């Protein structure tokens, strides 16, 4: 077998010479590995795997019942100050028992609350003005009624009894 020659110098090819693909050398473009490539590929693979892991964790978090459930109420205390619930909107709250709910104020002084757990795949919905949106599969609910506006969910959100007491919103007994 003859030795491969550099296209530019005519001498036997050496590491780093510009050589053409398919000429049997280890030069650039030949597809063959060069010294140090394994380390670079391993580093690149490690970075890509780590990036995929971060994206995967983000997707798992979005489909979990986790996420920001809002402030956590203290036992016997208000869930949220009435002034913190926008009229025509809603806020996410976590009850003292750890239940994630959404408190809405459809009209001034009137409050309602619903479970923040989507009825489709149990992801946590997020307040968005007059709507509650599920980040996992796109279900949309009315904040004032818990009714489904857009699927894939087909069941409304479960009502959670609340009332105004003083300047706060508290859980009501059923």
N, C-alpha and C positions, 0 to 999 in steps of 0.2 A: 504494500500500500504506500502510496506517495504521501509526503507530508503536505499539510495544507499550507498555502502561501498567503500572506497578507495581500489584499488587493492594492494597498498603497505602497508597500515597500518591496515586495517580491521576495523577501526573506521568509524563513519559516515563521508561522504565526506564533505570537506570544500573547500572554494575558494582556487584555486591554486593546489589542489591535482591532481595527475595523475589518471585519470579515463578513462575507455574505452568508445568508441562510442556505442550508443544504450542502455546504462544502466540507462537512465533516469536522468543523472546528467547534470550539466552545465559545465563540464570539457572540457579540450582541446580535439578537435577531435569530439565532440558531435554535432557540428553544431549549438549549442545554443549560444546565446549572453552572454557575461560576462560583469560585470561592466567595463565601460571605452571603450567597443567595439564601441558603437555608436559614440563616439568622434573620435576614430581612423578611423572608416568607413567614417564618415563625412569628416574628413581631407583628407583621401585617395580619396574620391569622388571629393572633391573640387580640389585637385591636378590633378586628371585625367581630370576633366571638364576644368580646366584652360589649361592643356596641349592640349586638343582637340581644345580648342578655339584658341590657338596660331597656331596650325597646320592649322586650318580652315582659319584664317586670312592670313597665308602664301599662301595658295592655291588661295584665292580670290585676293591677290595682284598679283600673277603670271598670273591670267587670266584677270586682269584689263589692261587698257591702261597705267597704272602707271609704276613705276619702274624708273630706271636711264635713262633719256633721254639725258644724257651728258650735257655739258655746255650749258647755254642759251645765245644766241646771243643778242647783243644790237641792237636796231633799227638803221639801216644804217651802222652798222659795219659788220665785217666778221663773218661768221658762225663758222669758225675754221681756224687756221693757216694751210697752205698747208703742212708745215713740220710735223704737228701732224697727218696727214692722211697717213698711211703706204702705200707704193706702193704695189699693189696687195691685199690690205686690206681695211678696212673701220672703221669709228668711228660714234658713236651715237651723235647727236646734237639736241638741241631744238631751233627752230627759235625764233625770237623776238616776233612773234605772238603766240608762244606756241605750234607750230606743232613739233612733234617728227619725225625727219628724220635721215637717215643714209647717210653719205657722203663717197664715195669710190674713190680711185685713182687706176684704173685698170692698167694704165701705167704712168710713171713719167710725171707730169704736166697736165694730163688729168683727170678731175673730173666729177663724176656723183652723183646724189643723188636720193633717193627714200623715200617714206613714210616708217616709222618704224612700221606702223600698219599692222599686218598680215591680209591678205585677207580672212582667214578662219573664225576666231572668234574675230578679233580685239585686240589681245594681242600685246604687244610690242616686236618686234624682237630684237635680240642682235647680234652684229658683232662677227664673229668667223673666222678670217683669210679671205679667199676668199668667205666665206659663211655668210648668215644671218640666225640665228636659232630662231624659235619661241619656247619659253619654255613651252607653254601651251599644245600643241598637237603634236609637233614635226615637223611642216612644216619647210622646208629648202629652201632658195632662194639664187641665185647668187648675190653677192654684186655688181658686175660690170654691171649687166643687170636688176636685180630685178625679173628675171624669176624663176619660181618654179622648184626646183630640186627634191623635195620630198614632198608629201602631208601629210596631207589631203587638204591643200590649192590647188585650181585649177587655181586661177587668179594670175598674177604677181603683184608685189608691184607697186603702183602708182609713176610715175616719178615726181621728184621735180626739177625744173630748177635751176642750179647753174653754176658758172663760176669762173675762177681764176682771181683775181684782186690783183696785187702786190704780196705780200707773203701770201695772205689769200684766202679763198673760200667764195664767197658772193652769195646771191640769185640773180638769173637773172630774168628779166621780161620775160613773155611768149609771 
